[in-house]
Amino acid sequence: MINYRFEKIEELIKELQEAGVEACDEIEEFEYGKFVHIMDPESNKIELWEPVDQVFTDMYEGKTTH
């Protein structure tokens, strides 16, 4: 599975749905971010993630990229 980080995931999903992409599930929210899954045209599952950067950075002791 491929994981991509995004900002404003709700807006992204709306744009993708308008383009004919179907989400596999609803957006889930956790203390470290929001997640949703889509399928690409070749049936590869893609995870879209809107991180809460400070929580994520703290989890990995500041060793993240922005």
C-alpha positions as CSV (number, residue, x, y, z in Angstrom):
1,M,0.0,0.0,0.0
2,I,1.2,3.5,-0.8
3,N,0.7,6.3,1.8
4,Y,0.6,10.0,0.8
5,R,0.5,13.0,3.1
6,F,-1.9,15.8,2.4
7,E,-3.3,19.0,3.8
8,K,-7.1,19.5,3.8
9,I,-8.1,15.9,3.2
10,E,-11.8,16.6,3.1
11,E,-11.3,19.0,0.1
12,L,-9.1,16.5,-1.6
13,I,-11.6,13.7,-1.3
14,K,-14.3,15.9,-2.6
15,E,-12.2,16.8,-5.7
16,L,-11.3,13.1,-6.2
17,Q,-14.9,12.0,-6.0
18,E,-15.9,14.7,-8.6
19,A,-13.2,13.2,-10.8
20,G,-14.8,9.7,-10.4
21,V,-12.5,8.3,-7.8
22,E,-14.3,6.3,-5.1
23,A,-13.1,6.3,-1.5
24,C,-13.0,2.8,0.1
25,D,-14.0,4.1,3.5
26,E,-14.9,7.2,5.4
27,I,-12.3,9.6,6.7
28,E,-11.1,8.4,10.1
29,E,-9.7,10.8,12.7
30,F,-7.0,10.0,15.3
31,E,-4.9,12.2,17.6
32,Y,-2.1,12.0,15.0
33,G,-4.1,12.7,11.9
34,K,-6.9,11.8,9.5
35,F,-6.9,8.8,7.1
36,V,-8.9,7.6,4.1
37,H,-8.3,5.0,1.5
38,I,-8.9,5.0,-2.3
39,M,-8.2,2.5,-5.1
40,D,-6.2,3.5,-8.2
41,P,-7.3,2.3,-11.6
42,E,-5.0,-0.8,-11.3
43,S,-6.6,-1.8,-7.9
44,N,-3.8,-0.6,-5.8
45,K,-4.9,0.6,-2.4
46,I,-3.7,4.1,-1.6
47,E,-3.8,5.7,1.9
48,L,-4.2,9.4,2.2
49,W,-3.1,11.0,5.4
50,E,-3.5,14.4,6.9
51,P,-1.0,14.4,9.8
52,V,-1.2,16.4,12.9
53,D,2.4,17.4,12.6
54,Q,3.4,18.1,16.2
55,V,2.0,14.8,17.4
56,F,3.7,12.9,14.5
57,T,7.0,14.8,15.1
58,D,6.8,14.0,18.8
59,M,6.1,10.3,18.1
60,Y,9.4,10.1,16.1
61,E,11.4,12.3,18.3
62,G,11.7,15.1,15.8
63,K,13.0,12.8,13.0
64,T,10.4,13.6,10.4
65,T,10.5,15.5,7.1
66,H,8.1,18.2,6.2
